[in-house]
Amino acid sequence: MPRAKYQFEDFILAVTDEHKDFVRAVHGIMMQDGHKARVQDAKNGSLKLTYSKPKIKSTSGNIAIFLFEDDGRLAVRIYGKNHKSYPDALNGLPPHMEAQIDARPDCKKFVDPSKCWTGCRGYDFYIGEKLYQKCMTVCFQFVVDFESKEGLMSLVESESKMRGLEGCADAASGDI
């Protein structure tokens, strides 16, 4: 059976009214920065919206994913491979977002590198005085709510900006 083709409009229809403007704002930033948007079926039967760098077919190009958790709440997962470049954004997160990071699993790589997959980078960073060594796949996954939107926007903008600078470096070196 062929897979259904979805558009951004299909995803936004599934989002509650209180979060539509936020999703549209993130979408605008991602499109302006030249990222590719893809809407597809998620494992839990809902839709997910993935933003990635163009021309990178692997998940390493992913920047952010909007998804619905099993309980139906909207969440965003940010792949912050450049997280060390924006400590101010991390330190500016509200306490409940920091608590969500704290609840995420620790990265096995930091305890025993042989216990994690070879491509794992893990995230090793500080927020304030606290060290986090978290699994890169879910470290920066947050439930979208009124209090988190500013912090989420800061993280999305920071990562998107750094990915754009990577693209400039890739183009200058001829790697694209």
N, C-alpha and C positions, 0 to 999 in steps of 0.2 A: 504494500500500500504506500503510495507516495506521501511524503511529509507535507504538511500544510505550510504555506508561505505566509508569514505574519509580518505586519508592519508596525511601526511605532504606535500608530493609532489604535491597533488591536491591544497593545499592552496598556496604553493609557486608559482604555475603557475598563480594565480590570482594577485600576487603582482607585481607592476611595477619594472623594472630593477634597478632603483635607490635605492630601499629599500630591494632587495632580500638578499644582503650580511648582512645587519643588522638583518633581520628576521632569517637568518641562524645562525648568531652569538648568538642571544638570544636562539634559539632552542638548539644549542650546549651546552650552559651553563645550560639550564634547564634539558637536558638529562643527562649531566655529574653530576648534583646535584641530580639525581634520581627522578625527577618529571615526571608526566604522561602527555602526549600530546593527545589532542582529537580535531579532526576537525569535524565540523558539520555545518548544515545549520543555517544561521542567519535569524532573522525575516524579514530583508529587502531584502532577496533573495540572499545574498552573502554567503560566508563562514566565519566562525570564528574559531580561533585556541586557545584553552584553555589549560593552564598549571595548574596542581594541584598536591597536595600531594597525593601519592598513598594511597589507603585504606580509603580515606575519600570521601564518595559519595555525600555529600552535597556541596553547593556552598562555605561553609566556608573553604574548602580546596583549593579554587582557589587562584592562585598567580598572574597570568597575563593572559590577553586575547588580542589577535590581532583580530581586527575587521575592517570592512569597514564602514565608516559613510555613511549616505544616499547620500551624494554628491560624493561617491566613494573614498574619501581619506582614506588612511590607518591610523588607530589609535591603540594605545595600552592602555589598562586599567590595572593598577597595583593595586592589593588589598594589600595595605600597612598596614596590621594590626600591624606590628612591626615598624611603621614609627618613633616612638619616639626613637628607637635604632640607627637611622642613621641621626641625624640632619645635619651632614656635607654634606650628599648627597642632602638633601632638600635645605640647604643654598647655595649649589653650582649650583642650577638650573638657566638656563638663564632667563632673564626677561620675554620673551614671554611664557615660560612654567609656570612661576609664575602667569602671567596674565590669563592663561587657568584655573589654580586652582581658582583664584579669581572669575572667571566667573561661576564657578560651584555653585549649590544651597547650601545654608547653611543647616546644619542639624537641623531638627525640634526638635530633642531630647534635644538640649541645651537650647531651649526656653521653651518647654513644653514636658516632657518625655512621656506623655500620647498620644501625637500626632504622634509618630513614632512607628514602630513595636517593639515588645519586645526584639528581638535579636539585635537591632541596637546598634552599638558601637560608631558610629560617629567618626570623626577624629578631634582632638583638638590639634593644634600644632602651632609653630611659624616658620616663615621664616624671618630671620632678627628680626626686632622689631614688625612685623605684626602678629597678632593672626588670625588663620583660624579655623573655626568650620564648617567643611564641611560634606556633605552626603558621607558616605563611599562607596556607589555604583559607584559614578562617580568622586569623588574628584581627583584621580590621573589618569584621562583619557586624553591622549595627542595625538594630530595629529603628526604623524611621519614625520619629515622633516630633512633636513641636519643639522640645528642648534640644534635640540633636541636630536639627537642620542646619544651623550655623556652623557647627563643628564638622558636619559631613561635607558641607559646601567647601569649607577651608581645605579639608583633606583631598577632595576631588580636584579642586583647582590646583592645589600644590602638586599632586601627582601628575595631572595632565600637563602642567607647565614643564615639569622635569622630563616627561616623556617627549615633549616637543623639542626640548633642548637636546635630548638624545638623538632625535631625528635629524637635527641640524648637524650634530657631530658625525652621524652615520653618512649623511649626504656629503659632508666635507671630505670624509675619508674614502668615499666611493663605495661604502658597504650596502647601500640601498639598491 
